[in-house]
Amino acid sequence: MNDYRFINIDQEPTDEQLEQLMHEVAVEAKERHDRAHAAYFAHIDQMIQAI
């Protein structure tokens, strides 16, 4: 989200800007969760194969 900069204290973000920001943060959080989840189970699989 490049349309709004939080360093501008003279202007409040619009509801649309906040909604877009929250959406982008949620998408990024899900992607990071999915990668961490996959890495965790890949590690577990490696440990099982080593036994």
C-alpha positions as CSV (number, residue, x, y, z in Angstrom):
1,M,0.0,0.0,0.0
2,N,1.9,3.0,-1.3
3,D,-0.9,5.5,-1.4
4,Y,-0.8,6.4,2.3
5,R,2.2,7.1,4.6
6,F,1.7,6.9,8.3
7,I,4.3,9.5,8.9
8,N,1.9,12.2,7.7
9,I,0.4,13.2,11.0
10,D,-1.7,16.0,9.4
11,Q,-3.9,13.6,7.4
12,E,-5.9,10.7,8.7
13,P,-6.2,7.6,6.5
14,T,-9.5,7.0,4.8
15,D,-11.6,4.0,5.7
16,E,-10.8,2.5,2.3
17,Q,-7.1,3.0,2.9
18,L,-7.3,1.3,6.3
19,E,-9.4,-1.5,4.8
20,Q,-6.8,-2.1,2.1
21,L,-4.0,-2.0,4.6
22,M,-5.7,-4.5,6.8
23,H,-6.4,-6.8,3.9
24,E,-2.7,-6.7,2.7
25,V,-1.5,-7.4,6.2
26,A,-3.9,-10.3,6.6
27,V,-2.8,-11.8,3.2
28,E,0.9,-11.4,4.2
29,A,0.3,-13.0,7.6
30,K,-1.4,-16.0,6.0
31,E,1.4,-16.4,3.5
32,R,4.0,-16.3,6.2
33,H,1.9,-18.8,8.3
34,D,1.6,-21.2,5.4
35,R,5.3,-21.1,4.7
36,A,6.2,-21.7,8.4
37,H,3.6,-24.5,8.6
38,A,5.1,-26.2,5.5
39,A,8.7,-25.7,6.8
40,Y,7.7,-27.2,10.1
41,F,6.2,-30.3,8.7
42,A,9.0,-30.7,6.2
43,H,11.4,-30.6,9.1
44,I,9.3,-33.3,10.9
45,D,9.4,-35.4,7.8
46,Q,13.2,-35.1,7.6
47,M,13.4,-36.2,11.2
48,I,11.2,-39.2,10.6
49,Q,13.3,-40.2,7.6
50,A,16.4,-40.0,9.7
51,I,15.1,-42.6,12.1
